[in-house]
Amino acid sequence: MAPLSQAKRVVIKIGSALLVDPVKGGLNSRWLVGLAADVNEMKARGQDVVLVSSGSIALGRGVLGLPRAELALEQSQAAAAVGQIRLARAYEEALAPHGITTAQVLVTLEDSADRRRYLNSRATMEQLLSLGVVPIVNENDTVATDEIRYGDNDRLAAQVAVTVGADLLILLSDVDGLYTANPAYDVNATRYDVIERITPAIEAVAGDAGSGLSKGGMKTKVMAAKTATSAGCEMIITLGSRVNPLKSIEQGASLTRFLAEDDPQAARKRWITSMKPQGQITLDTGAARALGQGKSLLPAGVASVNGSFGRGDPVEIIAPDGTCLGQGLTRYTADEARAIQGHKSDEIEALLGYPGRAALIHRDDMALSSFSL
């Protein structure tokens, strides 16, 4: 069975060269209709789908009549502002006939580098996916400058895959996989079918050249693979220009698979436990028992809060007898946690003066040891 049909949550990266006609600068509508049909099939069998799409600058460039040469920063940001509206509308119109709701999500590098923003992004994406929505993610080129940019959507897609806990990332490219050399210049170049581990030798064969409308070359794709696979997410590079690019994968299209080092849940737990805790949250017996059953930590189950920590910081989770049960990422500051400890979630707004999240630490943001009460 193809890895695509096995995946529960899939992130798909779509480059500008696929979505935008390279000559006319307009939308490649026929290709987008085929992609939408593929996404519909995936949704029909219960898979979560996230699309990471380039194209806003390329679309806006055509509308504004800007040259095809390298644009100044302010020109790129203006083109992104104009093109992003058209990009979001294009996906909405392509998926709406299938009864699929879309959402626009714009991010910058800061959103994943900062734990608080990261948790907020993760919570929003989880909510969208739970409601059956297909998020359309793009870098926020209108506000991002070089120091807060991903710079290419290959690495952005990998980070999105990590954020949402995807088990498969697909990069739809202008080539059908990673080759031993550039196949455009070396007739003896052969494609890697499966890469179990990204070695220095694999990194060395990746080049930098990209197509005219896209920024990412094979080097950025291998970098994306390192990020994704280390977080438990398999990655595929395949030719994206086919009319039904995702169905083609299931039908045996040529591609390169980068195998995951672990599963997403185990990788995330390792990441959480690798951080130095900034405080401790002690539970009552009922809360400790609930955590053992796989539930989130609610404020009502907190007996005490120690330390000074901010939103998104790691804290130790302590049992009533003083045993450390594990670590988790808190959704409240230490002061907020103290204010709401022992109270029901529907009392949070009255206590803090603003509505908050129901869980103090969500079950997906915990790494717990085995224990019993």
C-alpha positions as CSV (number, residue, x, y, z in Angstrom):
1,M,0.0,0.0,0.0
2,A,1.3,3.5,-0.9
3,P,2.5,5.6,2.1
4,L,0.0,8.3,1.2
5,S,-3.0,6.1,1.8
6,Q,-1.6,5.0,5.2
7,A,-1.0,8.5,6.5
8,K,-3.4,10.0,9.0
9,R,-2.2,13.6,8.7
10,V,-0.6,14.9,5.5
11,V,1.1,18.2,4.8
12,I,1.5,19.0,1.1
13,K,3.8,21.7,-0.2
14,I,2.9,23.4,-3.5
15,G,5.4,25.6,-5.3
16,S,4.8,28.7,-7.3
17,A,5.9,27.1,-10.6
18,L,3.0,24.6,-10.3
19,L,0.3,27.0,-9.3
20,V,1.1,30.0,-11.5
21,D,1.5,29.9,-15.3
22,P,5.1,30.9,-15.9
23,V,4.4,32.8,-19.1
24,K,1.1,34.6,-18.4
25,G,1.5,34.9,-14.6
26,G,-2.0,33.8,-14.0
27,L,-3.4,30.8,-12.0
28,N,-3.0,27.3,-13.5
29,S,-6.6,26.5,-12.9
30,R,-6.7,23.1,-14.6
31,W,-3.9,21.8,-12.3
32,L,-5.6,23.2,-9.2
33,V,-8.9,21.5,-10.1
34,G,-7.0,18.2,-10.2
35,L,-5.3,18.8,-6.9
36,A,-8.6,19.6,-5.3
37,A,-10.1,16.3,-6.5
38,D,-7.1,14.5,-5.0
39,V,-7.6,16.3,-1.6
40,N,-11.3,15.5,-1.7
41,E,-10.4,11.8,-2.0
42,M,-8.0,12.0,0.9
43,K,-10.6,13.8,3.1
44,A,-13.3,11.2,2.2
45,R,-11.1,8.4,3.7
46,G,-10.6,10.4,6.9
47,Q,-7.2,11.9,6.4
48,D,-6.3,15.4,7.7
49,V,-4.8,17.6,5.0
50,V,-2.7,20.8,5.3
51,L,-1.6,22.7,2.1
52,V,1.5,24.8,2.3
53,S,1.3,27.0,-0.8
54,S,3.6,29.4,-2.5
55,G,2.2,31.7,-5.2
56,S,1.2,35.0,-3.6
57,I,4.1,37.0,-4.8
58,A,4.0,35.4,-8.3
59,L,0.3,36.1,-8.6
60,G,0.6,39.6,-7.3
61,R,3.5,40.3,-9.6
62,G,1.3,39.6,-12.6
63,V,-1.6,41.8,-11.3
64,L,0.7,44.7,-10.5
65,G,2.7,44.4,-13.8
66,L,6.0,44.1,-11.9
67,P,9.0,42.7,-13.8
68,R,10.0,39.0,-13.6
69,A,13.5,40.0,-12.4
70,E,14.4,39.9,-8.7
71,L,12.1,42.3,-6.8
72,A,13.0,44.7,-4.0
73,L,11.7,43.8,-0.6
74,E,9.0,46.4,-0.6
75,Q,7.9,45.3,-4.1
76,S,7.8,41.7,-3.0
77,Q,5.7,42.6,0.0
78,A,3.3,44.6,-2.1
79,A,3.0,41.8,-4.6
80,A,2.3,39.4,-1.7
81,A,-0.4,41.6,-0.3
82,V,-2.2,41.6,-3.6
83,G,-1.5,38.0,-4.5
84,Q,-2.5,36.5,-1.2
85,I,-6.1,37.5,-1.6
86,R,-6.2,35.8,-5.0
87,L,-4.4,32.7,-3.7
88,A,-6.8,32.2,-0.8
89,R,-9.8,32.7,-3.1
90,A,-8.4,30.2,-5.7
91,Y,-8.2,27.5,-3.1
92,E,-11.6,28.3,-1.7
93,E,-13.2,28.1,-5.1
94,A,-11.4,24.9,-6.0
95,L,-12.3,23.0,-2.8
96,A,-15.8,24.4,-2.2
97,P,-17.5,22.3,-4.8
98,H,-16.3,19.3,-2.8
99,G,-17.9,20.7,0.3
100,I,-14.5,21.4,1.8
101,T,-13.9,24.5,3.9
102,T,-10.6,26.3,3.7
103,A,-8.7,28.6,6.1
104,Q,-5.9,31.0,5.5
105,V,-2.9,30.7,7.9
106,L,0.0,33.2,7.5
107,V,3.1,32.5,9.5
108,T,6.7,33.8,10.0
109,L,9.8,32.1,11.3
110,E,9.2,33.8,14.7
111,D,6.0,31.8,15.0
112,S,7.9,28.5,15.4
113,A,11.0,29.9,17.1
114,D,8.9,31.3,20.0
115,R,7.3,28.6,22.1
116,R,4.3,30.7,23.0
117,R,3.5,31.5,19.4
118,Y,4.3,27.9,18.4
119,L,1.7,26.6,20.9
120,N,-0.9,29.1,19.8
121,S,-0.3,28.1,16.1
122,R,-0.5,24.4,17.0
123,A,-3.7,24.9,19.0
124,T,-5.3,26.8,16.1
125,M,-4.3,24.3,13.5
126,E,-5.5,21.4,15.7
127,Q,-8.9,23.1,16.0
128,L,-9.2,23.7,12.3
129,L,-8.3,20.1,11.5
130,S,-10.8,18.8,14.1
131,L,-13.5,20.8,12.3
132,G,-12.6,19.2,8.9
133,V,-11.0,22.4,7.5
134,V,-8.1,22.3,5.1
135,P,-5.7,25.1,6.2
136,I,-3.8,26.9,3.4
137,V,-0.5,28.0,4.9
138,N,1.9,30.5,3.5
139,E,4.7,32.7,4.8
140,N,3.5,36.1,5.8
141,D,5.6,37.9,3.1
142,T,3.7,41.2,3.7
143,V,5.4,41.7,7.1
144,A,8.3,39.3,7.2
145,T,11.8,40.7,6.6
146,D,15.0,38.6,6.1
147,E,15.7,38.1,9.8
148,I,12.3,36.5,10.5
149,R,11.8,34.6,7.2
150,Y,12.0,31.0,6.4
151,G,13.0,32.1,2.9
152,D,11.5,29.1,1.2
153,N,8.4,27.0,1.6
154,D,10.2,23.7,1.7
155,R,11.5,24.4,5.2
156,L,8.2,26.1,6.1
157,A,6.3,23.0,5.1
158,A,8.6,20.8,7.2
159,Q,8.0,23.1,10.3
160,V,4.3,23.0,9.7
161,A,4.5,19.2,9.6
162,V,6.3,19.2,12.9
163,T,3.8,21.7,14.4
164,V,0.7,19.6,13.5
165,G,2.3,16.2,14.2
166,A,1.9,15.0,10.6
167,D,3.1,11.6,9.6
168,L,3.7,12.4,6.0
169,L,5.1,15.5,4.2
170,I,4.8,15.7,0.4
171,L,6.9,18.2,-1.6
172,L,5.4,18.6,-5.1
173,S,8.4,19.6,-7.1
174,D,9.6,20.2,-10.7
175,V,11.6,16.9,-10.4
176,D,10.5,13.4,-9.5
177,G,12.9,12.9,-6.6
178,L,16.5,13.3,-5.4
179,Y,19.2,12.1,-7.9
180,T,22.8,11.2,-7.5
181,A,23.6,14.2,-9.7
182,N,21.6,16.9,-11.5
183,P,19.7,14.9,-14.2
184,A,19.5,17.9,-16.4
185,Y,23.3,17.8,-16.9
186,D,24.3,14.2,-16.1
187,V,22.7,11.5,-18.2
188,N,24.1,8.9,-15.8
189,A,22.2,10.4,-12.7
190,T,20.0,7.9,-11.0
191,R,17.1,8.6,-8.6
192,Y,17.1,7.5,-5.0
193,D,13.9,5.5,-4.4
194,V,14.2,5.3,-0.6
195,I,16.5,7.2,1.8
196,E,16.6,5.6,5.3
197,R,19.0,8.2,6.8
198,I,20.2,11.5,5.6
199,T,24.0,11.2,5.5
200,P,26.7,13.8,4.6
201,A,26.9,12.1,1.2
202,I,23.2,12.6,0.7
203,E,23.5,16.3,1.6
204,A,26.4,16.7,-0.7
205,V,24.4,15.7,-3.8
206,A,21.8,18.4,-3.2
207,G,22.1,21.4,-5.4
208,D,20.8,25.0,-5.0
209,A,19.3,25.6,-8.4
210,G,15.5,26.2,-8.6
211,S,13.1,27.1,-11.3
212,G,12.3,30.6,-12.3
213,L,9.4,31.2,-10.1
214,S,10.4,29.2,-7.0
215,K,13.2,29.9,-4.5
216,G,13.8,26.4,-3.2
217,G,16.3,24.0,-4.8
218,M,17.1,20.4,-3.8
219,K,19.3,21.7,-1.0
220,T,16.3,23.2,0.8
221,K,14.3,20.0,0.3
222,V,17.0,17.9,1.9
223,M,17.0,20.4,4.8
224,A,13.3,20.0,5.0
225,A,13.7,16.2,5.1
226,K,16.1,16.5,8.1
227,T,13.6,18.5,10.0
228,A,10.6,16.3,9.2
229,T,12.2,12.9,9.6
230,S,13.8,13.7,12.9
231,A,10.3,14.6,14.2
232,G,8.8,11.3,13.1
233,C,7.4,12.5,9.7
234,E,8.1,10.7,6.5
235,M,8.8,12.9,3.5
236,I,8.3,12.4,-0.3
237,I,9.7,14.4,-3.2
238,T,7.8,13.8,-6.4
239,L,6.9,15.5,-9.7
240,G,4.0,17.9,-9.0
241,S,3.1,18.9,-12.6
242,R,0.8,15.9,-13.2
243,V,-2.9,16.8,-13.4
244,N,-3.7,14.6,-10.3
245,P,-0.3,14.7,-8.5
246,L,-1.5,13.0,-5.3
247,K,-3.4,10.2,-7.0
248,S,-0.3,9.6,-9.1
249,I,1.6,8.8,-5.9
250,E,-0.9,6.1,-5.1
251,Q,-0.7,4.8,-8.6
252,G,3.1,4.3,-8.4
253,A,4.6,7.5,-9.7
254,S,8.3,7.8,-9.4
255,L,9.5,9.6,-6.2
256,T,12.0,9.6,-3.4
257,R,10.9,8.6,0.1
258,F,12.8,9.9,3.2
259,L,11.9,7.5,6.0
260,A,11.0,8.8,9.4
261,E,13.4,8.2,12.3
262,D,10.5,7.6,14.7
263,D,6.8,8.3,15.1
264,P,5.6,11.9,15.6
265,Q,4.3,11.3,19.2
266,A,7.6,9.8,20.4
267,A,9.6,12.5,18.7
268,R,7.5,15.2,20.3
269,K,7.9,13.7,23.8
270,R,11.7,13.6,23.3
271,W,11.6,17.3,22.4
272,I,9.5,18.2,25.5
273,T,11.7,16.2,27.9
274,S,14.9,17.7,26.5
275,M,14.0,21.2,27.8
276,K,14.9,22.5,31.2
277,P,11.8,22.9,33.4
278,Q,11.0,26.4,34.6
279,G,8.7,25.4,37.4
280,Q,6.5,22.7,39.0
281,I,2.8,22.1,39.0
282,T,1.6,19.7,41.7
283,L,-1.7,17.8,41.1
284,D,-4.4,16.5,43.3
285,T,-5.2,12.8,43.3
286,G,-8.1,13.1,40.8
287,A,-6.0,15.1,38.3
288,A,-3.1,12.6,38.5
289,R,-5.5,9.8,37.9
290,A,-7.0,11.7,34.9
291,L,-3.5,12.2,33.4
292,G,-2.9,8.5,33.7
293,Q,-6.0,8.0,31.6
294,G,-4.6,10.2,28.8
295,K,-6.5,13.4,29.7
296,S,-5.3,17.0,29.8
297,L,-4.5,18.9,33.0
298,L,-7.3,21.3,33.9
299,P,-6.9,24.1,36.5
300,A,-9.3,22.4,38.9
301,G,-6.8,19.6,39.4
302,V,-3.9,21.8,40.4
303,A,-2.9,21.8,44.1
304,S,0.1,24.2,43.9
305,V,2.3,26.1,41.5
306,N,6.0,26.8,42.0
307,G,8.5,28.7,40.0
308,S,8.4,31.5,37.5
309,F,7.5,30.6,34.0
310,G,5.8,32.0,30.9
311,R,3.3,30.6,28.4
312,G,4.8,27.8,26.5
313,D,7.5,27.1,29.0
314,P,8.2,23.5,30.2
315,V,7.2,22.6,33.7
316,E,7.5,19.5,35.8
317,I,4.2,17.7,36.6
318,I,4.3,16.5,40.2
319,A,2.1,13.9,41.8
320,P,0.5,14.4,45.3
321,D,3.2,12.3,46.9
322,G,6.0,14.4,45.3
323,T,6.8,12.1,42.5
324,C,7.7,13.7,39.2
325,L,5.3,12.3,36.6
326,G,6.9,14.0,33.6
327,Q,7.0,17.4,31.9
328,G,4.6,19.5,29.9
329,L,4.3,22.9,28.1
330,T,2.0,25.2,30.1
331,R,-0.6,27.4,28.4
332,Y,-0.5,29.9,31.2
333,T,2.1,32.0,33.1
334,A,3.0,31.1,36.6
335,D,0.9,34.0,38.0
336,E,-2.1,33.0,35.8
337,A,-1.8,29.4,36.9
338,R,-1.8,30.4,40.6
339,A,-4.9,32.5,40.0
340,I,-6.9,29.7,38.4
341,Q,-5.6,26.7,40.3
342,G,-8.3,24.7,41.9
343,H,-11.0,26.4,39.8
344,K,-13.2,25.0,37.0
345,S,-12.3,26.0,33.4
346,D,-15.5,28.0,33.0
347,E,-14.4,30.3,35.8
348,I,-11.1,31.3,34.0
349,E,-12.6,34.5,32.3
350,A,-13.9,35.8,35.6
351,L,-10.6,35.1,37.4
352,L,-8.3,36.5,34.8
353,G,-10.5,39.1,33.1
354,Y,-10.2,37.4,29.7
355,P,-11.2,34.0,28.2
356,G,-8.5,31.4,28.3
357,R,-7.9,27.8,27.1
358,A,-9.7,25.1,29.1
359,A,-6.6,23.1,29.7
360,L,-3.6,24.3,31.7
361,I,-1.4,21.7,29.9
362,H,-2.9,19.9,27.0
363,R,-2.3,16.2,26.7
364,D,-0.5,16.6,23.4
365,D,2.0,18.9,25.2
366,M,2.9,16.3,27.9
367,A,5.6,13.7,28.1
368,L,4.7,11.5,31.1
369,S,6.4,8.5,32.6
370,S,4.5,5.3,33.3
371,F,2.7,5.5,36.6
372,S,-0.3,4.2,38.5
373,L,-2.5,5.5,41.3
